[in-house]
Amino acid sequence: MVTEVVYKPTEQRICINGDHYFKGIASEVWEFKIGGYQVLDKWLRDRKKAKRTLSFNDATDGRN
């Protein structure tokens, strides 16, 4: 469940709740924008707003 969206640039992590995070996210990737939207931040915040639990496929490329 996404309850927070916090990017920690020194650790290259995006924290999504108290227990889970995505690692290895370079600042350039985190800051990437399309149409004025910061892509990763918007994608995660939309899921937080919807109170949606991320599936394994959501968190990967879906090619399991």
C-alpha positions, 0 to 999 in steps of 0.5 A: 500500500502506498501511504507516502511518497518520499525520494531520498536522493543520497540513498537513491530510494523512493519510500512508499510506506514504513516498510517498502521502497524502490531502490536504485532510482537515480535522481535523473529518473526521479526528476523525469517529466512529461507534459509538466508532470514528474512521472514517478511521483505522479504514478505513485501519488495516484495510487496513494490517492486511490488507496491501491495496493501495488501488485508484484507486476505493478512494481516490476516490468510485468514479465515474470 
